Amino acid sequence: MPLPNPDPNCPRRALILGLGASLVANFAQAETRRGKTLAFQVFRNSSPVGTHHVVLTQDAGRLTATITADIQVGLGPLKFFTYRHEVTEVWQDDLFQSLESRTLTNRKLERVFAKRTGRGVEIRTLAGETHLVPTAARPLTHWNMAALQGPLFNPQTGAPVREKVQRVPPPDLGQDHTATTAFALTGDVDITDGYDENGDWVALKAKAADGSVIRYRRIS
């Protein structure tokens, strides 16, 4: 998913990451866990601003990821930025099948519907736009390393994603993380994601367009 820019005066940009096909085996390990939940607390600079949850459920070869992100930035009860992102993502036998997303940013609603077809992945948006991306395309959702081989599309807007990603040594991603592998995105944004030895997403550090530092700290 894209990380929102908490500054309402700056354009929001997707925060994107990716990796090579060599890590598909790690995803295979992670997908065997039934009912696994990845829960994060989200910080902007040093202040907690929200949560991000990924619930993975599996039935035979069918894997469903239910993703919910809630972020609010403000001063006391006054909130100048609110963001809620909901995604249901379905895989069958390691192949992406479908995605539905609903995103509400400061009362602006966006929806994306994506479905694998014989011609490619068909993507529709709430605005009525429809386009086709390659059959191998996958949604940009940070939890799934194998999906990030690309080509990618943005689950919030449906737009294709084109960014450079490279493997880097695990940096300081925050306290209480168990990252053994990290990937850095370079381009319009600055983001590093960490994964543990099982391929599970465990940490995130990013620089937002307004200059603030966004961190995800795994809490369960």
KOLDRENLUM-868858 format. One record per residue (C-alpha): residue number from 1; residue in one letter; x, y negated, z. Coordinates in nm, 3 decimals, always signed. Layout:
<pt seq="NUM" type="a" px="X" py="Y" pz="Z"/>
...
//
This chain:
<pt seq="1" type="m" px="+0.000" py="+0.000" pz="+0.000"/>
<pt seq="2" type="p" px="+0.108" py="-0.357" pz="-0.042"/>
<pt seq="3" type="l" px="+0.198" py="-0.544" pz="+0.270"/>
<pt seq="4" type="p" px="+0.002" py="-0.868" pz="+0.300"/>
<pt seq="5" type="n" px="+0.168" py="-1.206" pz="+0.322"/>
<pt seq="6" type="p" px="+0.042" py="-1.361" pz="+0.648"/>
<pt seq="7" type="d" px="+0.094" py="-1.716" pz="+0.519"/>
<pt seq="8" type="p" px="-0.234" py="-1.819" pz="+0.351"/>
<pt seq="9" type="n" px="-0.049" py="-2.090" pz="+0.155"/>
<pt seq="10" type="c" px="+0.184" py="-1.844" pz="-0.021"/>
<pt seq="11" type="p" px="+0.087" py="-1.593" pz="-0.293"/>
<pt seq="12" type="r" px="+0.063" py="-1.234" pz="-0.173"/>
<pt seq="13" type="r" px="+0.302" py="-0.988" pz="-0.329"/>
<pt seq="14" type="a" px="+0.318" py="-0.612" pz="-0.319"/>
<pt seq="15" type="l" px="+0.597" py="-0.464" pz="-0.108"/>
<pt seq="16" type="i" px="+0.713" py="-0.168" pz="-0.305"/>
<pt seq="17" type="l" px="+0.948" py="+0.125" pz="-0.258"/>
<pt seq="18" type="g" px="+1.039" py="+0.441" pz="-0.442"/>
<pt seq="19" type="l" px="+1.282" py="+0.732" pz="-0.468"/>
<pt seq="20" type="g" px="+1.403" py="+1.014" pz="-0.686"/>
<pt seq="21" type="a" px="+1.258" py="+1.356" pz="-0.757"/>
<pt seq="22" type="s" px="+1.512" py="+1.522" pz="-0.527"/>
<pt seq="23" type="l" px="+1.288" py="+1.449" pz="-0.229"/>
<pt seq="24" type="v" px="+0.979" py="+1.636" pz="-0.352"/>
<pt seq="25" type="a" px="+1.065" py="+1.924" pz="-0.117"/>
<pt seq="26" type="n" px="+1.035" py="+1.692" pz="+0.185"/>
<pt seq="27" type="f" px="+0.681" py="+1.602" pz="+0.082"/>
<pt seq="28" type="a" px="+0.599" py="+1.971" pz="+0.048"/>
<pt seq="29" type="q" px="+0.704" py="+2.020" pz="+0.410"/>
<pt seq="30" type="a" px="+0.496" py="+1.727" pz="+0.530"/>
<pt seq="31" type="e" px="+0.186" py="+1.837" pz="+0.340"/>
<pt seq="32" type="t" px="+0.168" py="+2.170" pz="+0.527"/>
<pt seq="33" type="r" px="+0.065" py="+1.991" pz="+0.845"/>
<pt seq="34" type="r" px="-0.310" py="+1.991" pz="+0.896"/>
<pt seq="35" type="g" px="-0.468" py="+1.686" pz="+1.058"/>
<pt seq="36" type="k" px="-0.138" py="+1.501" pz="+1.095"/>
<pt seq="37" type="t" px="-0.162" py="+1.133" pz="+1.188"/>
<pt seq="38" type="l" px="+0.106" py="+0.870" pz="+1.128"/>
<pt seq="39" type="a" px="+0.028" py="+0.571" pz="+1.349"/>
<pt seq="40" type="f" px="+0.221" py="+0.244" pz="+1.348"/>
<pt seq="41" type="q" px="+0.211" py="-0.084" pz="+1.535"/>
<pt seq="42" type="v" px="+0.279" py="-0.379" pz="+1.303"/>
<pt seq="43" type="f" px="+0.493" py="-0.672" pz="+1.415"/>
<pt seq="44" type="r" px="+0.543" py="-1.010" pz="+1.254"/>
<pt seq="45" type="n" px="+0.875" py="-1.137" pz="+1.386"/>
<pt seq="46" type="s" px="+0.847" py="-1.024" pz="+1.749"/>
<pt seq="47" type="s" px="+0.469" py="-1.049" pz="+1.781"/>
<pt seq="48" type="p" px="+0.229" py="-0.754" pz="+1.740"/>
<pt seq="49" type="v" px="-0.025" py="-0.836" pz="+1.468"/>
<pt seq="50" type="g" px="-0.194" py="-0.508" pz="+1.381"/>
<pt seq="51" type="t" px="-0.191" py="-0.136" pz="+1.317"/>
<pt seq="52" type="h" px="-0.151" py="+0.102" pz="+1.026"/>
<pt seq="53" type="h" px="-0.276" py="+0.462" pz="+1.032"/>
<pt seq="54" type="v" px="-0.238" py="+0.748" pz="+0.785"/>
<pt seq="55" type="v" px="-0.441" py="+1.065" pz="+0.852"/>
<pt seq="56" type="l" px="-0.342" py="+1.370" pz="+0.645"/>
<pt seq="57" type="t" px="-0.584" py="+1.661" pz="+0.615"/>
<pt seq="58" type="q" px="-0.536" py="+1.969" pz="+0.404"/>
<pt seq="59" type="d" px="-0.773" py="+2.237" pz="+0.276"/>
<pt seq="60" type="a" px="-0.585" py="+2.504" pz="+0.080"/>
<pt seq="61" type="g" px="-0.405" py="+2.310" pz="-0.196"/>
<pt seq="62" type="r" px="-0.610" py="+1.993" pz="-0.149"/>
<pt seq="63" type="l" px="-0.448" py="+1.715" pz="+0.054"/>
<pt seq="64" type="t" px="-0.637" py="+1.400" pz="+0.153"/>
<pt seq="65" type="a" px="-0.474" py="+1.090" pz="+0.298"/>
<pt seq="66" type="t" px="-0.703" py="+0.844" pz="+0.475"/>
<pt seq="67" type="i" px="-0.523" py="+0.513" pz="+0.525"/>
<pt seq="68" type="t" px="-0.633" py="+0.215" pz="+0.734"/>
<pt seq="69" type="a" px="-0.439" py="-0.105" pz="+0.796"/>
<pt seq="70" type="d" px="-0.563" py="-0.391" pz="+1.014"/>
<pt seq="71" type="i" px="-0.363" py="-0.714" pz="+1.050"/>
<pt seq="72" type="q" px="-0.460" py="-1.042" pz="+1.212"/>
<pt seq="73" type="v" px="-0.240" py="-1.348" pz="+1.255"/>
<pt seq="74" type="g" px="-0.342" py="-1.651" pz="+1.456"/>
<pt seq="75" type="l" px="-0.317" py="-1.844" pz="+1.776"/>
<pt seq="76" type="g" px="-0.523" py="-1.696" pz="+2.057"/>
<pt seq="77" type="p" px="-0.882" py="-1.639" pz="+1.942"/>
<pt seq="78" type="l" px="-0.824" py="-1.851" pz="+1.630"/>
<pt seq="79" type="k" px="-0.727" py="-1.627" pz="+1.336"/>
<pt seq="80" type="f" px="-0.594" py="-1.792" pz="+1.022"/>
<pt seq="81" type="f" px="-0.514" py="-1.466" pz="+0.845"/>
<pt seq="82" type="t" px="-0.709" py="-1.139" pz="+0.849"/>
<pt seq="83" type="y" px="-0.643" py="-0.829" pz="+0.642"/>
<pt seq="84" type="r" px="-0.808" py="-0.486" pz="+0.629"/>
<pt seq="85" type="h" px="-0.698" py="-0.224" pz="+0.379"/>
<pt seq="86" type="e" px="-0.871" py="+0.115" pz="+0.347"/>
<pt seq="87" type="v" px="-0.762" py="+0.393" pz="+0.111"/>
<pt seq="88" type="t" px="-0.874" py="+0.750" pz="+0.044"/>
<pt seq="89" type="e" px="-0.614" py="+0.934" pz="-0.163"/>
<pt seq="90" type="v" px="-0.651" py="+1.293" pz="-0.290"/>
<pt seq="91" type="w" px="-0.385" py="+1.536" pz="-0.413"/>
<pt seq="92" type="q" px="-0.435" py="+1.890" pz="-0.545"/>
<pt seq="93" type="d" px="-0.141" py="+2.132" pz="-0.565"/>
<pt seq="94" type="d" px="+0.110" py="+1.842" pz="-0.550"/>
<pt seq="95" type="l" px="-0.067" py="+1.650" pz="-0.829"/>
<pt seq="96" type="f" px="-0.233" py="+1.315" pz="-0.768"/>
<pt seq="97" type="q" px="-0.609" py="+1.337" pz="-0.836"/>
<pt seq="98" type="s" px="-0.792" py="+1.025" pz="-0.721"/>
<pt seq="99" type="l" px="-0.789" py="+0.712" pz="-0.509"/>
<pt seq="100" type="e" px="-1.046" py="+0.468" pz="-0.378"/>
<pt seq="101" type="s" px="-0.943" py="+0.152" pz="-0.196"/>
<pt seq="102" type="r" px="-1.117" py="-0.140" pz="-0.033"/>
<pt seq="103" type="t" px="-0.922" py="-0.448" pz="+0.077"/>
<pt seq="104" type="l" px="-1.055" py="-0.756" pz="+0.252"/>
<pt seq="105" type="t" px="-0.811" py="-1.047" pz="+0.279"/>
<pt seq="106" type="n" px="-0.951" py="-1.360" pz="+0.440"/>
<pt seq="107" type="r" px="-1.298" py="-1.262" pz="+0.308"/>
<pt seq="108" type="k" px="-1.167" py="-1.191" pz="-0.043"/>
<pt seq="109" type="l" px="-1.277" py="-0.840" pz="-0.143"/>
<pt seq="110" type="e" px="-1.081" py="-0.614" pz="-0.379"/>
<pt seq="111" type="r" px="-1.163" py="-0.256" pz="-0.477"/>
<pt seq="112" type="v" px="-0.977" py="-0.002" pz="-0.689"/>
<pt seq="113" type="f" px="-1.096" py="+0.332" pz="-0.825"/>
<pt seq="114" type="a" px="-0.838" py="+0.562" pz="-0.983"/>
<pt seq="115" type="k" px="-0.890" py="+0.911" pz="-1.127"/>
<pt seq="116" type="r" px="-0.666" py="+1.157" pz="-1.304"/>
<pt seq="117" type="t" px="-0.798" py="+1.250" pz="-1.651"/>
<pt seq="118" type="g" px="-0.668" py="+1.440" pz="-1.950"/>
<pt seq="119" type="r" px="-0.564" py="+1.110" pz="-2.110"/>
<pt seq="120" type="g" px="-0.390" py="+0.964" pz="-1.804"/>
<pt seq="121" type="v" px="-0.490" py="+0.798" pz="-1.476"/>
<pt seq="122" type="e" px="-0.792" py="+0.575" pz="-1.533"/>
<pt seq="123" type="i" px="-0.803" py="+0.272" pz="-1.305"/>
<pt seq="124" type="r" px="-1.107" py="+0.051" pz="-1.250"/>
<pt seq="125" type="t" px="-1.134" py="-0.259" pz="-1.031"/>
<pt seq="126" type="l" px="-1.420" py="-0.444" pz="-0.869"/>
<pt seq="127" type="a" px="-1.371" py="-0.722" pz="-1.124"/>
<pt seq="128" type="g" px="-1.470" py="-0.479" pz="-1.399"/>
<pt seq="129" type="e" px="-1.121" py="-0.432" pz="-1.541"/>
<pt seq="130" type="t" px="-1.033" py="-0.083" pz="-1.668"/>
<pt seq="131" type="h" px="-0.698" py="+0.042" pz="-1.789"/>
<pt seq="132" type="l" px="-0.507" py="+0.365" pz="-1.836"/>
<pt seq="133" type="v" px="-0.165" py="+0.447" pz="-1.691"/>
<pt seq="134" type="p" px="+0.044" py="+0.761" pz="-1.758"/>
<pt seq="135" type="t" px="-0.076" py="+1.094" pz="-1.621"/>
<pt seq="136" type="a" px="+0.233" py="+1.107" pz="-1.400"/>
<pt seq="137" type="a" px="+0.141" py="+0.775" pz="-1.230"/>
<pt seq="138" type="r" px="+0.088" py="+0.775" pz="-0.855"/>
<pt seq="139" type="p" px="-0.037" py="+0.515" pz="-0.608"/>
<pt seq="140" type="l" px="+0.211" py="+0.313" pz="-0.407"/>
<pt seq="141" type="t" px="+0.140" py="+0.440" pz="-0.055"/>
<pt seq="142" type="h" px="+0.446" py="+0.444" pz="+0.168"/>
<pt seq="143" type="w" px="+0.378" py="+0.771" pz="+0.351"/>
<pt seq="144" type="n" px="+0.436" py="+0.994" pz="+0.045"/>
<pt seq="145" type="m" px="+0.797" py="+1.003" pz="-0.071"/>
<pt seq="146" type="a" px="+0.728" py="+1.234" pz="-0.365"/>
<pt seq="147" type="a" px="+0.469" py="+0.993" pz="-0.505"/>
<pt seq="148" type="l" px="+0.732" py="+0.724" pz="-0.528"/>
<pt seq="149" type="q" px="+0.923" py="+0.886" pz="-0.811"/>
<pt seq="150" type="g" px="+0.706" py="+0.669" pz="-1.035"/>
<pt seq="151" type="p" px="+0.551" py="+0.547" pz="-1.246"/>
<pt seq="152" type="l" px="+0.355" py="+0.371" pz="-0.976"/>
<pt seq="153" type="f" px="+0.045" py="+0.156" pz="-0.949"/>
<pt seq="154" type="n" px="-0.064" py="-0.083" pz="-0.678"/>
<pt seq="155" type="p" px="-0.352" py="+0.068" pz="-0.475"/>
<pt seq="156" type="q" px="-0.483" py="-0.277" pz="-0.381"/>
<pt seq="157" type="t" px="-0.497" py="-0.434" pz="-0.727"/>
<pt seq="158" type="g" px="-0.462" py="-0.137" pz="-0.964"/>
<pt seq="159" type="a" px="-0.175" py="-0.306" pz="-1.147"/>
<pt seq="160" type="p" px="+0.130" py="-0.106" pz="-1.261"/>
<pt seq="161" type="v" px="+0.437" py="-0.138" pz="-1.041"/>
<pt seq="162" type="r" px="+0.787" py="-0.191" pz="-1.177"/>
<pt seq="163" type="e" px="+1.059" py="-0.236" pz="-0.919"/>
<pt seq="164" type="k" px="+1.416" py="-0.116" pz="-0.854"/>
<pt seq="165" type="v" px="+1.463" py="+0.117" pz="-0.557"/>
<pt seq="166" type="q" px="+1.782" py="+0.262" pz="-0.419"/>
<pt seq="167" type="r" px="+1.876" py="+0.495" pz="-0.137"/>
<pt seq="168" type="v" px="+2.062" py="+0.321" pz="+0.145"/>
<pt seq="169" type="p" px="+2.201" py="+0.418" pz="+0.488"/>
<pt seq="170" type="p" px="+1.931" py="+0.387" pz="+0.757"/>
<pt seq="171" type="p" px="+1.961" py="+0.028" pz="+0.885"/>
<pt seq="172" type="d" px="+1.831" py="-0.120" pz="+1.208"/>
<pt seq="173" type="l" px="+1.462" py="-0.043" pz="+1.155"/>
<pt seq="174" type="g" px="+1.369" py="-0.111" pz="+1.516"/>
<pt seq="175" type="q" px="+1.362" py="+0.085" pz="+1.838"/>
<pt seq="176" type="d" px="+1.231" py="+0.437" pz="+1.887"/>
<pt seq="177" type="h" px="+1.251" py="+0.548" pz="+1.526"/>
<pt seq="178" type="t" px="+1.400" py="+0.872" pz="+1.396"/>
<pt seq="179" type="a" px="+1.485" py="+0.773" pz="+1.039"/>
<pt seq="180" type="t" px="+1.752" py="+0.982" pz="+0.873"/>
<pt seq="181" type="t" px="+1.685" py="+0.855" pz="+0.519"/>
<pt seq="182" type="a" px="+1.607" py="+0.504" pz="+0.399"/>
<pt seq="183" type="f" px="+1.514" py="+0.337" pz="+0.071"/>
<pt seq="184" type="a" px="+1.548" py="-0.030" pz="-0.012"/>
<pt seq="185" type="l" px="+1.343" py="-0.221" pz="-0.266"/>
<pt seq="186" type="t" px="+1.509" py="-0.506" pz="-0.451"/>
<pt seq="187" type="g" px="+1.333" py="-0.759" pz="-0.668"/>
<pt seq="188" type="d" px="+1.067" py="-1.007" pz="-0.568"/>
<pt seq="189" type="v" px="+1.054" py="-0.860" pz="-0.218"/>
<pt seq="190" type="d" px="+1.291" py="-0.724" pz="+0.044"/>
<pt seq="191" type="i" px="+1.179" py="-0.402" pz="+0.211"/>
<pt seq="192" type="t" px="+1.335" py="-0.093" pz="+0.365"/>
<pt seq="193" type="d" px="+1.143" py="+0.219" pz="+0.464"/>
<pt seq="194" type="g" px="+1.274" py="+0.498" pz="+0.685"/>
<pt seq="195" type="y" px="+1.185" py="+0.869" pz="+0.680"/>
<pt seq="196" type="d" px="+1.275" py="+1.146" pz="+0.921"/>
<pt seq="197" type="e" px="+1.432" py="+1.483" pz="+0.839"/>
<pt seq="198" type="n" px="+1.086" py="+1.628" pz="+0.756"/>
<pt seq="199" type="g" px="+1.011" py="+1.353" pz="+0.504"/>
<pt seq="200" type="d" px="+0.763" py="+1.177" pz="+0.734"/>
<pt seq="201" type="w" px="+0.743" py="+0.799" pz="+0.715"/>
<pt seq="202" type="v" px="+0.867" py="+0.663" pz="+1.050"/>
<pt seq="203" type="a" px="+0.965" py="+0.296" pz="+1.010"/>
<pt seq="204" type="l" px="+0.949" py="-0.012" pz="+0.790"/>
<pt seq="205" type="k" px="+1.127" py="-0.346" pz="+0.783"/>
<pt seq="206" type="a" px="+1.042" py="-0.619" pz="+0.533"/>
<pt seq="207" type="k" px="+1.081" py="-0.987" pz="+0.468"/>
<pt seq="208" type="a" px="+0.753" py="-1.154" pz="+0.376"/>
<pt seq="209" type="a" px="+0.717" py="-1.439" pz="+0.126"/>
<pt seq="210" type="d" px="+0.682" py="-1.692" pz="+0.409"/>
<pt seq="211" type="g" px="+1.018" py="-1.584" pz="+0.557"/>
<pt seq="212" type="s" px="+0.880" py="-1.385" pz="+0.848"/>
<pt seq="213" type="v" px="+1.007" py="-1.036" pz="+0.923"/>
<pt seq="214" type="i" px="+0.753" py="-0.752" pz="+0.919"/>
<pt seq="215" type="r" px="+0.830" py="-0.432" pz="+1.112"/>
<pt seq="216" type="y" px="+0.637" py="-0.112" pz="+1.147"/>
<pt seq="217" type="r" px="+0.705" py="+0.086" pz="+1.464"/>
<pt seq="218" type="r" px="+0.582" py="+0.444" pz="+1.475"/>
<pt seq="219" type="i" px="+0.369" py="+0.506" pz="+1.784"/>
<pt seq="220" type="s" px="+0.247" py="+0.862" pz="+1.711"/>
//
